[in-house]
């Protein structure tokens, strides 16, 4: 959750409605495309390999960062930042 909070503050950019670009915390030259329920990072893609059959829904810090980002912007009444 600490990683997600850090990303939500300055690592999330809304590309279009429902699509976000989230920076990588480990590689400054990399970012991931995130929707409300998916991410193209390796951790998200490999989630079910490690948690198959446990009834868990795939998650990653990038997805959490988008959720926090959206909550912050809804709470403050400010629109989300959209890249043009």
Beta strands, then each sheet from edge to edge (+ up, - down):
strand 1: 12-16
strand 2: 19-23
strand 3: 31-34
sheet 1: 1+ 2- 3+
end
